[in-house]
Structure formats: C-alpha cells, structure tokens
C-alpha cells in the first residue's frame, strides 16, 4: 500500500466542510487551481459565520430559560397580579356611577439591619436595595393600573422601627424584657441602641416616603376626587408590632415618635359612605399583661377611644353629610352682640357636637 500523499494528510486534518471544498477545488481544471487560496479563505469565513444550528445547544437553552424566569419574576408577575385585581373584573356599577376605590396595604416592613442580622456588607445593602425595588415596582404598578382613591396601610411599615432609640425619653430595655429576647437578638440590642438612633429612624421615614408618598399621584397626577367625594388620601397611621413593639414591651417615646410623623393611630374615617375605625391594637394588648410594670400610659388612651367611639362615629358621619350637602363641616354658633348683665346661658342655646343616635343618619 502506498503511503498517503501530502495532500491527503492536509485534507485529513481540515474540518469536513473545508476538506470537501478543497477536494472540489483540486478536481477543477488547472486554470481554476490558482483561485484555491482565495476560495479556501472564503470557506473559512463561511465556517466562522454563525448559523441557527450553532446557537441551538444545551448551555444556550439554560440561558434562555433563566432569562425568561428573570423576566417573569421581575416584570411580568407584577403585571399579572395587578391585572387580576382590576376593578372591572368583579365590580358592576351603573354607567354614571363614580365609585371610590380603596386599597389596603399590609406589612411593607422595610428591610433594615434588624431583618437579617447575620448578613455582612455588601450583601445586606444589596438586600435592602432589592427589596425596595420590589416594593417600588409593585406600588408603581398598583398606582398606574388600579388608580386607587385611597391607600390604607395596616401597620408594620418598618421592620425594626421599635428598636431604634429616640432623641428624648428612655428606650432602654428593662431587665425582664431583656430576658425574654432571643439569645442572638439580645446580644445585638446594645449595638442597635448605640448606632441606630433618631437620625437613622428619620432616614427610614424618608425612605418609606420616597417609595409610597412620592409615588402616590402616579395614577392620578391631578389628585382630583370623584364628584361628591373628598380628595384622594393616603393613611399610614396604624402601627404594627414591628413599629412599636407589643403589649408591655411598647415604649412611650417610640409610640409618640410614630404618631408625630404618621398621625394618630386611633381614629375614625368616613370614606365614600363607609366608616373605618382604626385601633392601635398593639398598645391595647398591654392591658392584658400588667404583671411586669404599670402599662396604663400605653393602653389607657386606646380604652378611652373605644369608650367614646360611638360618639366619634356619629360626629364624623354628621360632618361628612354636611360636606355632601355643601354646608359648613364644623358647627358654627350665630354671632350677635348681647349685654352680659342678666344673661342666662341655657344648654339648648348650644349646638351639640354629638348629633345623638337618633340624628346620626340624617
């Protein structure tokens, strides 16, 4: 058997497509062999040119699946969830009706150093940025798609708000409370009090505002109310146990700070013919545990509110009805000049603030 020629050896080491092309070129007449280098160069360029088959492989399939999952989790899931909540999917109103739409939001719980105590920097910072982005994207979609007239938060605005020291007042844990903490948490309380105080809480408040307050008018830039209704509003005064603590563990300076910036927790709101009664239940729970300390300052204001809530509801409803009728919302006594000598002021001369049960539905 004759040994393979040099040409055969070269053809054996070439890629199949190039080898076939080279053999065809060698089979041509001698005049065409001079074009072989150029033809070979063009063949190499063609071999490098990507084709559909070159992209269809297992690694690229995994990449495609990952991209689709990322788009679903970071984009499409929000649109899909909001789409299911569209008012027209379950409301049936007459064509001329102007309903007032209210959305209840629970537990935004801004992630902070209290949330994942074992995560080091920069993972902790990335977690905060990622969760803020998640909240902002969800809230933006809610505003743009649902366009609610009122947003009502149901507490737990922050995660570790109860832990951050106040500028004034004692927020140190008593001995009995320290013993009730988890071991890993108790070791960090001193560090939290030293490094996360009033200024940090204010940063968290500003952070909350940038996500929820600043984006409130996205759905209705003019913030106009429907005919016969009050303006759009956002209510975030209801605290949760992550904002204040729970029961006997609530500290008055922490609660006072929360109410100073978010408003009174115990309140009555009349919104579109519905009466909403908000109760600071985490403070009320302090009345159930009086064994450790005297918690009257914590739970007594809630009990007083509940004792007079019926009268508060009647006054709020009467004020709302006067607004609908176009009358002054607050009662005004007639003004006149009168000599005080011999003046006898009768109770019937005073306008009652509480219209009474029989007049509450006028």
C-alpha angles and dihedrals in degrees: 000000000000117000115252116269124245090254091054091050091051091048091051093058095046122092112266095253092049092045092053091047091049093050091051090050092050090050091058123096117281093257090063095048090079088068092058098101091052092045091049090050091052090049091054091051090051090050090054093049109103118242133190090256091056090059097048104089139115098264092052090047090056090049091051092050091048092051091050092049091048092051091048095049097041102035121003097046091063093051092046094050094047091046090059090055097052110137095231090060092072109006124091113190132163112262094252095047121117105201122193111233119210127186124200115211119192133192107353085166101184108228112246140156089291094060104065105014095176098054113105127214129301092025091057092052091047090052091054093048092047095049092045088053090050092052093045093050093048093047093046091053090047092053096044097043105033100028094202121202094212133025116201118191116207100205140273093089091160130031101219101018092124091059100056113097121240127233091242133026134037115293098163117127116251115233095258091054093049090056091055095056123098113263096246092045095048089056090058101045094089092049091049093050091049099046105026113053139134095316091053091049089052090052089052090049090052090047090053090049094052091055101041113012098042093049096045095102097049092101094044111022093184091049089218120165126225117264112286093015135100123252123284115279143186119213118196102154098109109101130209132206090266089057099047110005124246133284115317091004092070113109118210096225090055093050093045090053092050093050092045091062104028102032136245114330096208106064146131120231126184107205121176097332093317126105117220118195114196118200128188093228095171090061092042089057089065088075090066093062113049097147099094105041140346103274098176093119088057103047103023096079090054092049090049090051092051091048091058100030095109091058090045090053092050092050092047092049092047090050090050093050091052089052092052091049091050093246127135108282096219121059113251125199117223113259121230139147113247136170109248093210107108092000113156114193112210126198089235089063091064122082109235117239090205110057090202130237094284093055100037093097099048 
